[in-house]
Amino acid sequence: MSLPDRFATLVVDRAKYYTYMLRSDPQHAQLADRDFQRKLRLLKVDYATKNDYMRTDTISESIATSIGGRVS
């Protein structure tokens, strides 16, 4: 299974975090974790928002006739 390219930097940042933790370098580990969390948040927002590419402003005939309007 391969991951999309947009996840590559996320995986690299997490690997950096674990590498810095193993080297006992908490400052750099914290920076890598902050980058990871920021990018993860951006990806969550990107996947959670749905773009409405097709939207209509028209009122259907059945709704217009039930409220007494005219449909042209």
Distance bins in CASP14 RR format, pairs under 12 A and 6 or more apart:
PFRMAT RR
TARGET T0000
AUTHOR 0000-0000-0000
RMODE 2
METHOD distances of the structure
MODEL  1
1 7 0 0 0 0 0 1 0 0 0 0 0
2 8 0 0 0 0 0 1 0 0 0 0 0
2 11 0 0 0 0 0 1 0 0 0 0 0
3 9 0 0 0 0 0 1 0 0 0 0 0
3 10 0 0 0 0 1 0 0 0 0 0 0
3 11 1 0 0 1 0 0 0 0 0 0 0
3 12 0 0 0 0 0 1 0 0 0 0 0
3 43 0 0 0 0 0 1 0 0 0 0 0
4 10 0 0 0 0 0 1 0 0 0 0 0
4 11 0 0 0 0 0 1 0 0 0 0 0
4 43 0 0 0 0 0 1 0 0 0 0 0
4 46 0 0 0 0 0 1 0 0 0 0 0
4 47 0 0 0 0 0 1 0 0 0 0 0
5 11 0 0 0 0 0 1 0 0 0 0 0
5 12 0 0 0 0 0 1 0 0 0 0 0
6 39 0 0 0 0 1 0 0 0 0 0 0
6 40 0 0 0 0 0 1 0 0 0 0 0
6 42 0 0 0 0 1 0 0 0 0 0 0
6 43 1 0 0 1 0 0 0 0 0 0 0
6 46 0 0 0 0 1 0 0 0 0 0 0
6 47 0 0 0 0 0 1 0 0 0 0 0
7 13 0 0 0 0 0 1 0 0 0 0 0
7 14 0 0 0 0 0 1 0 0 0 0 0
7 36 0 0 0 0 0 1 0 0 0 0 0
7 39 0 0 0 0 1 0 0 0 0 0 0
7 40 0 0 0 0 1 0 0 0 0 0 0
7 42 0 0 0 0 0 1 0 0 0 0 0
7 43 1 0 0 1 0 0 0 0 0 0 0
7 46 0 0 0 0 0 1 0 0 0 0 0
7 47 0 0 0 0 0 1 0 0 0 0 0
8 14 0 0 0 0 0 1 0 0 0 0 0
8 15 0 0 0 0 0 1 0 0 0 0 0
8 39 0 0 0 0 0 1 0 0 0 0 0
8 43 0 0 0 0 0 1 0 0 0 0 0
9 15 0 0 0 0 0 1 0 0 0 0 0
9 16 0 0 0 0 0 1 0 0 0 0 0
9 32 0 0 0 0 0 1 0 0 0 0 0
9 35 0 0 0 0 1 0 0 0 0 0 0
9 36 0 0 0 0 1 0 0 0 0 0 0
9 38 0 0 0 0 0 1 0 0 0 0 0
9 39 1 0 0 1 0 0 0 0 0 0 0
9 40 0 0 0 0 0 1 0 0 0 0 0
9 42 0 0 0 0 0 1 0 0 0 0 0
9 43 0 0 0 0 1 0 0 0 0 0 0
10 16 0 0 0 0 0 1 0 0 0 0 0
10 17 0 0 0 0 0 1 0 0 0 0 0
10 32 0 0 0 0 0 1 0 0 0 0 0
10 33 0 0 0 0 0 1 0 0 0 0 0
10 35 0 0 0 0 1 0 0 0 0 0 0
10 36 1 0 0 1 0 0 0 0 0 0 0
10 37 0 0 0 0 0 1 0 0 0 0 0
10 38 0 0 0 0 1 0 0 0 0 0 0
10 39 1 0 1 0 0 0 0 0 0 0 0
10 40 1 0 0 1 0 0 0 0 0 0 0
10 41 0 0 0 0 0 1 0 0 0 0 0
10 42 0 0 0 0 1 0 0 0 0 0 0
10 43 1 0 0 1 0 0 0 0 0 0 0
10 44 0 0 0 0 0 1 0 0 0 0 0
10 46 0 0 0 0 0 1 0 0 0 0 0
11 17 0 0 0 0 0 1 0 0 0 0 0
11 18 0 0 0 0 0 1 0 0 0 0 0
11 32 0 0 0 0 0 1 0 0 0 0 0
11 35 0 0 0 0 0 1 0 0 0 0 0
11 36 0 0 0 0 1 0 0 0 0 0 0
11 39 0 0 0 0 0 1 0 0 0 0 0
11 40 0 0 0 0 0 1 0 0 0 0 0
11 43 0 0 0 0 0 1 0 0 0 0 0
12 18 0 0 0 0 0 1 0 0 0 0 0
12 19 0 0 0 0 0 1 0 0 0 0 0
12 32 0 0 0 0 1 0 0 0 0 0 0
12 35 0 0 0 0 1 0 0 0 0 0 0
12 36 0 0 0 0 1 0 0 0 0 0 0
12 39 0 0 0 0 1 0 0 0 0 0 0
13 19 0 0 0 0 0 1 0 0 0 0 0
13 20 0 0 0 0 0 1 0 0 0 0 0
13 28 0 0 0 0 0 1 0 0 0 0 0
13 29 0 0 0 0 0 1 0 0 0 0 0
13 30 0 0 0 0 0 1 0 0 0 0 0
13 31 0 0 0 0 1 0 0 0 0 0 0
13 32 1 0 1 0 0 0 0 0 0 0 0
13 33 1 0 0 1 0 0 0 0 0 0 0
13 34 0 0 0 0 1 0 0 0 0 0 0
13 35 1 0 1 0 0 0 0 0 0 0 0
13 36 1 0 1 0 0 0 0 0 0 0 0
13 37 0 0 0 0 1 0 0 0 0 0 0
13 38 0 0 0 0 1 0 0 0 0 0 0
13 39 1 0 0 1 0 0 0 0 0 0 0
13 40 0 0 0 0 1 0 0 0 0 0 0
13 42 0 0 0 0 0 1 0 0 0 0 0
13 43 0 0 0 0 0 1 0 0 0 0 0
14 20 0 0 0 0 0 1 0 0 0 0 0
14 21 0 0 0 0 0 1 0 0 0 0 0
14 29 0 0 0 0 0 1 0 0 0 0 0
14 32 1 0 0 1 0 0 0 0 0 0 0
14 33 0 0 0 0 1 0 0 0 0 0 0
14 34 0 0 0 0 0 1 0 0 0 0 0
14 35 0 0 0 0 1 0 0 0 0 0 0
14 36 1 0 1 0 0 0 0 0 0 0 0
14 37 0 0 0 0 1 0 0 0 0 0 0
14 39 0 0 0 0 1 0 0 0 0 0 0
14 40 0 0 0 0 1 0 0 0 0 0 0
15 21 0 0 0 0 0 1 0 0 0 0 0
15 22 0 0 0 0 0 1 0 0 0 0 0
15 29 0 0 0 0 0 1 0 0 0 0 0
15 32 0 0 0 0 1 0 0 0 0 0 0
15 33 0 0 0 0 0 1 0 0 0 0 0
15 35 0 0 0 0 0 1 0 0 0 0 0
15 36 0 0 0 0 1 0 0 0 0 0 0
16 22 0 0 0 0 0 1 0 0 0 0 0
16 23 0 0 0 0 0 1 0 0 0 0 0
16 25 0 0 0 0 0 1 0 0 0 0 0
16 28 1 0 0 1 0 0 0 0 0 0 0
16 29 0 0 0 0 1 0 0 0 0 0 0
16 30 0 0 0 0 0 1 0 0 0 0 0
16 31 0 0 0 0 1 0 0 0 0 0 0
16 32 1 0 1 0 0 0 0 0 0 0 0
16 33 0 0 0 0 1 0 0 0 0 0 0
16 34 0 0 0 0 0 1 0 0 0 0 0
16 35 0 0 0 0 1 0 0 0 0 0 0
16 36 0 0 0 0 1 0 0 0 0 0 0
16 39 0 0 0 0 0 1 0 0 0 0 0
17 23 0 0 0 0 0 1 0 0 0 0 0
17 25 0 0 0 0 0 1 0 0 0 0 0
17 26 0 0 0 0 0 1 0 0 0 0 0
17 27 0 0 0 0 0 1 0 0 0 0 0
17 28 0 0 0 0 1 0 0 0 0 0 0
17 29 1 0 1 0 0 0 0 0 0 0 0
17 30 0 0 0 0 1 0 0 0 0 0 0
17 31 0 0 0 0 1 0 0 0 0 0 0
17 32 1 0 1 0 0 0 0 0 0 0 0
17 33 1 0 1 0 0 0 0 0 0 0 0
17 34 0 0 0 0 1 0 0 0 0 0 0
17 35 0 0 0 0 1 0 0 0 0 0 0
17 36 1 0 0 1 0 0 0 0 0 0 0
17 37 0 0 0 0 1 0 0 0 0 0 0
17 39 0 0 0 0 0 1 0 0 0 0 0
17 40 0 0 0 0 0 1 0 0 0 0 0
18 25 0 0 0 0 0 1 0 0 0 0 0
18 28 0 0 0 0 0 1 0 0 0 0 0
18 29 0 0 0 0 1 0 0 0 0 0 0
18 32 0 0 0 0 1 0 0 0 0 0 0
18 33 0 0 0 0 1 0 0 0 0 0 0
18 36 0 0 0 0 0 1 0 0 0 0 0
19 25 0 0 0 0 1 0 0 0 0 0 0
19 28 0 0 0 0 1 0 0 0 0 0 0
19 29 0 0 0 0 1 0 0 0 0 0 0
19 32 0 0 0 0 1 0 0 0 0 0 0
19 33 0 0 0 0 0 1 0 0 0 0 0
20 26 1 0 0 1 0 0 0 0 0 0 0
20 27 0 0 0 0 1 0 0 0 0 0 0
20 28 1 0 1 0 0 0 0 0 0 0 0
20 29 1 1 0 0 0 0 0 0 0 0 0
20 30 0 0 0 0 1 0 0 0 0 0 0
20 31 0 0 0 0 1 0 0 0 0 0 0
20 32 1 0 1 0 0 0 0 0 0 0 0
20 33 0 0 0 0 1 0 0 0 0 0 0
20 34 0 0 0 0 0 1 0 0 0 0 0
20 35 0 0 0 0 0 1 0 0 0 0 0
20 36 0 0 0 0 0 1 0 0 0 0 0
21 27 0 0 0 0 0 1 0 0 0 0 0
21 28 0 0 0 0 1 0 0 0 0 0 0
21 29 1 0 1 0 0 0 0 0 0 0 0
21 30 0 0 0 0 1 0 0 0 0 0 0
21 32 0 0 0 0 1 0 0 0 0 0 0
21 33 0 0 0 0 1 0 0 0 0 0 0
22 28 0 0 0 0 0 1 0 0 0 0 0
22 29 0 0 0 0 1 0 0 0 0 0 0
23 29 0 0 0 0 1 0 0 0 0 0 0
23 32 0 0 0 0 0 1 0 0 0 0 0
25 31 0 0 0 0 1 0 0 0 0 0 0
25 32 0 0 0 0 1 0 0 0 0 0 0
25 33 0 0 0 0 0 1 0 0 0 0 0
26 32 0 0 0 0 0 1 0 0 0 0 0
26 33 0 0 0 0 1 0 0 0 0 0 0
27 33 0 0 0 0 0 1 0 0 0 0 0
27 34 0 0 0 0 0 1 0 0 0 0 0
28 34 0 0 0 0 0 1 0 0 0 0 0
28 35 0 0 0 0 0 1 0 0 0 0 0
29 35 0 0 0 0 0 1 0 0 0 0 0
29 36 0 0 0 0 0 1 0 0 0 0 0
30 36 0 0 0 0 0 1 0 0 0 0 0
30 37 0 0 0 0 0 1 0 0 0 0 0
31 37 0 0 0 0 0 1 0 0 0 0 0
31 38 0 0 0 0 0 1 0 0 0 0 0
32 38 0 0 0 0 0 1 0 0 0 0 0
32 39 0 0 0 0 0 1 0 0 0 0 0
33 39 0 0 0 0 0 1 0 0 0 0 0
33 40 0 0 0 0 0 1 0 0 0 0 0
34 40 0 0 0 0 0 1 0 0 0 0 0
34 41 0 0 0 0 0 1 0 0 0 0 0
35 41 0 0 0 0 0 1 0 0 0 0 0
35 42 0 0 0 0 0 1 0 0 0 0 0
36 42 0 0 0 0 0 1 0 0 0 0 0
36 43 0 0 0 0 0 1 0 0 0 0 0
37 43 0 0 0 0 0 1 0 0 0 0 0
37 44 0 0 0 0 0 1 0 0 0 0 0
38 44 0 0 0 0 0 1 0 0 0 0 0
38 45 0 0 0 0 0 1 0 0 0 0 0
39 45 0 0 0 0 0 1 0 0 0 0 0
39 46 0 0 0 0 0 1 0 0 0 0 0
40 46 0 0 0 0 0 1 0 0 0 0 0
40 47 0 0 0 0 0 1 0 0 0 0 0
41 47 0 0 0 0 0 1 0 0 0 0 0
41 48 0 0 0 0 0 1 0 0 0 0 0
42 48 0 0 0 0 0 1 0 0 0 0 0
42 49 0 0 0 0 0 1 0 0 0 0 0
43 49 0 0 0 0 0 1 0 0 0 0 0
58 64 0 0 0 0 1 0 0 0 0 0 0
58 71 0 0 0 0 1 0 0 0 0 0 0
58 72 0 0 0 0 0 1 0 0 0 0 0
59 65 0 0 0 0 1 0 0 0 0 0 0
59 66 0 0 0 0 0 1 0 0 0 0 0
59 67 0 0 0 0 1 0 0 0 0 0 0
59 68 0 0 0 0 0 1 0 0 0 0 0
59 69 0 0 0 0 1 0 0 0 0 0 0
59 70 0 0 0 0 0 1 0 0 0 0 0
59 71 1 0 0 1 0 0 0 0 0 0 0
59 72 0 0 0 0 0 1 0 0 0 0 0
60 66 0 0 0 0 1 0 0 0 0 0 0
60 67 0 0 0 0 0 1 0 0 0 0 0
60 69 0 0 0 0 0 1 0 0 0 0 0
60 71 0 0 0 0 1 0 0 0 0 0 0
61 67 0 0 0 0 0 1 0 0 0 0 0
61 68 0 0 0 0 0 1 0 0 0 0 0
61 69 0 0 0 0 1 0 0 0 0 0 0
61 70 0 0 0 0 0 1 0 0 0 0 0
61 71 1 0 1 0 0 0 0 0 0 0 0
61 72 0 0 0 0 0 1 0 0 0 0 0
62 68 0 0 0 0 0 1 0 0 0 0 0
62 69 0 0 0 0 0 1 0 0 0 0 0
62 71 0 0 0 0 1 0 0 0 0 0 0
63 69 0 0 0 0 1 0 0 0 0 0 0
63 71 0 0 0 0 1 0 0 0 0 0 0
64 70 1 0 0 1 0 0 0 0 0 0 0
64 71 1 0 1 0 0 0 0 0 0 0 0
64 72 0 0 0 0 1 0 0 0 0 0 0
65 71 1 0 0 1 0 0 0 0 0 0 0
END
